[in-house]
Amino acid sequence: MTVFEAHRLSFWEECTGVLERLRVEGDLLICQVGRIALVLPLEMEQKVLPHIGKRVAILRTDLPDKSHLLRVYPDHEKINNKKGT
């Protein structure tokens, strides 16, 4: 998957699912959330990296200092190597 095939969230759009993997392409971060590849700012890498394998929600905002918000579901809702969300 290339950055051109990844989805960039619209303002106030949210994506929820298991954070499966991350990769850097240039100055962008590509996050695989379930079956969706998301384009995120590279600055979010250290914030999302510890949550690989967990169910997350990523929300894009129009706030200048918080362009994307990350919500991590509690550990009892953690999903590892299971299909579906």
N, C-alpha and C positions, 0 to 999 in steps of 0.2 A: 504494500500500500504506500502510495506517495502522499505528500502533503496536499496535492491537488485532488486526491480522492477522499480526504478527511473532511469532517464537518466542522464548521465554525459556528458556534452557538450565536443566535440572535440575542439582542437585549432581552433579559428576563426569561430566557429559555433555559431549561434545566435538563440534564441527562443523568439518569440513575442506572446503576448496574455494578457489576463486579469490576474493579480496576485490575485489568489483567497484565498490562505491560506499558512501559514508557520508552520513547526514543526521541532523540534530538535530531532535528533536521534544520541546519542553519541556525537561525535565531528563534526557532519555534519548537515547542514540545508537542509531540503526538502521543496522546493517551488512548489506549484501547480500553473502553468501558463497555463491557458486554460485547455486542456485535458492532458497536459504533467506534470509529476512530475520530477523536476530537483534537482540534488544533487549540492549544493553550499557549499563553505567554511562557517563555523559557523561565521566567522568574518563579513560576509555580513548581518547578521540578523538585526542590527540596521539601516543599509542603506535601506533595502527593506521593513521593517515593516511599515513605514508610508504610503506606496504606495499600500496597499491591496485595491482591488476594482478598481485600475487604470490599464490602458493598459500600459505595459512595454515591453522593449526588454532587454534581458540579453545576453551579448556576452562574450565568453571565449577567452582570449588572451594568448600569450606566453610571455607576459611582466612580469618580476619577481615581480614588485611592484604593478601590477594591473592585477591579474589573471582573474578577471571578471569585466565587465563594465555594469552599469545599465543606461538605458535611460528610462525616464518617458515621455509619450506622454502628450501634454497639456490637461488641465482640460476639455476643450470643446470636447475632444475625449474620456472622461471618460465613461466607460461602467459599469453600476451597474445592476446586476441581469437580464442580457439579454443574450440570447443564441447567439453564433456566435461571430466572431471577424472581 
